[in-house]
Amino acid sequence: MGIPREPKAAKYFVAVLLSDTELLTSVENDLSSALSEIDSRSDVMPWRASNFYEKEMGAGLLRRFLSLKALESPERLAAVKLKTQEIEDRYRSPRTHGRSVNLDPGYIDALKVVLASTKNAGQRIYLHLGIYGEVTLRYYNAGFHGLDYTYSDYVWPASIEFFTQLRARYLMQLKQVV
């Protein structure tokens, strides 16, 4: 029989999707103030995964991943998702009420990348306050691997490189905590 134990702290990140790079600094400042200092950034990548967001957010969308410095409990994922939704609301277009920025938080630990979502699906588990969690990348055989349902932009080589570096940073931080 296993003994219940609290999990190790996780490293949070936020996937940012927007079309106006002028908003990046402001969004990053809001995330830092609300959640934690940002300690790493991916390059800004053209987002061509689908046209799902174009009607709401416009064409020419860009993806950037940001990691948060503080290690925190994985159980905070729902609260972090709700906080990022508050930040998204600050950037709604007064004309169309559509989002100018999409923020998708998640966390990484030694074995996986987990995303938060407001939508239920077969691979998602309910967390709290209307938020679900989904393992979107698994780490094994010395690398990250997507699953059947993983969003395509999470398995782009640049994204995998970001998460691989983030995992290494996370493991170094864990050693400093112990």
N, C-alpha and C positions, 0 to 999 in steps of 0.2 A: 504494500500500500504506500502510495506517495504521500509526502507531507507538504501541505500547502505552504508556499513561500511567496513573498512579494517579489515581483520581477526586478531585474536590474533597471536602472534608469535608461531611458531611450534618448536618442538625439532627434529633435524635431526639424522639419524642413517645411518650406512652402513652395509649391509650384505656382508661378505667376504666369498668367496669360493676359496679354494686352496688345493693343495696336499702336499706342502712343508712348514711345520711350521717354517722353518728357515726364510721364507720371511715375517712372521707376523710383526716382529718389524720394518722392513724397510717400509712395507706397512702402518703400523700405523703412523710412522713418516711422511711419505708423505701425508697422509690424514690430520694429525694435521697441517702440514705446509700450505696445500692448503685450508683447510676448517675451522677447529676449533679444539681446544684441545679435546682429547677423555676423557670422564668422566666416562664411564662404559663399561664393556666388558662381554659378555656371556662366558660361558665355551666353549671350542672348542669341537664340536660335530661331530661324523662321519656322513657324508652326504650320505644317501642311498635313497634319494627321487627319483632318476632315474639315468640312465647311459648316459643322454643327453650330458654331458660335458666331458665324459671320452676320447673320441677320440681326443679332443683338449687339455685337461688338464691332462689326465692320470687318473689312478684308485686311490682309497683310498682318495677321496676328503673329506675335512673337512669344516665345517660351523662355523663361529663366527659372532656375531652381535656386533657392536661397536656403542656407542652413542656419539654424539658431544655435547660439553658443551654449546656453544652459542645457544640461541634461535633466530630464524630468520623467516622472512616472508615465508609463504608457496609458494609464487610466485617465490622463488628462486630454486624450485625443478629442473627445466630444466637446469639451470646453474650448479647446484651441480652434476647432472648426467653427463654433459659434462666434468666437472672437474675430476670425477672419471674415465671416459673413458681415459682421458689423463694419469692418473696414471696407469691404466691397461696397456696402451701401453708401459710404461717403463719396464714392466715385460714380454713382449712378448719374446718367445724363438727365439734366433737368427737362430736356426736350422730349426724349423718348422713354425715360425711366429705365432704359437698359443699362447693363453694367458696362463700365469702361475697363474694368479689370476683373479677372476671375482668379480667386485664390484658393488653392487646394492644399490643405495641410496634410502632413503625414509624419511618420517617424521611421527611423531606422534602428535596428539592433543588430546583433552579430549574425542573425539568421535570416532577416527579412526586411522588406520595406512595406509599410502598412499605410494605406490612404484612408481618409475620412470621407464620408459621403452622406448626403441627405436622402439618397435614394436606396431603397431595398433592392436586392438582387439575390440570386441563388447562392452566390459565393460570399455574400456579406453577412456579418453578424451584427445584431443590434447592440449598441453600446449604452447610450443614455441620451435623453432629451431630443429624440428624433434623429440621432446620428448613428450611422453604421460604420463599421471598419472592414477593410478588405486587404488581405495580403496580395500585393501586386507584383512583387519580385521576391524570389527566394535565393538565398546564397548557398551554393553547394558546388563541389568540384572546382573550388578556387574562383568562383565568379557568380555574378547575378544572372538569374534566368527568369524570363517572363512565364506566365501561365496562359492558358487558352483565352482568358478574358482580359489580360493586361493591355492597357491602352498603348497604342503603337509608339507614342512619343517617349514612353518609359523604357523602351528597348532600343531606341536609337543609340548608336555607338557613343555619342557625346553624353547622353543621359546615363548610360551604364558607367562610363568613365567618372562622371560626377558622383554617382552613388558608391562606386568603388573607393574613390578618394574620401568620401564622407564616412564610409564604414571604417576606414583606416584612422581617420580623425577621431571618430567615436571610440574605437578601441583604445587609442592613446589616452583620451579623456577618462575612460573608465579606470585605467591603471593609476591615474593621478588621484582619483576619488578614493580608491581602496587603501 
